[in-house]
């Protein structure tokens, strides 16, 4: 994970959701985290993979939030 991805997520969500970068993990509020390294995942059940990123969540209801953030950070700039 890098600061460019962090800035994309912050730009999209603003103050609606606290998103920070801790080492190689993009922490998404109290919902969980996103990483590009599968070995960062420590949960036995509450994790998944989407679009080349891995996520770990605290409650099942947060899966959708994790996927939305991944969609945001994986969007490429469109040059018109």
Buried (B, 14 or more C-beta within 10 A) or exposed (E): BEEEBBEBBBEBBEEEBEBEBEEEBBBBBEBBBBBBEEEBBEEEEBBBEBEEBBBBBBEEEBBEBBBBBBEBBEEEEEEE
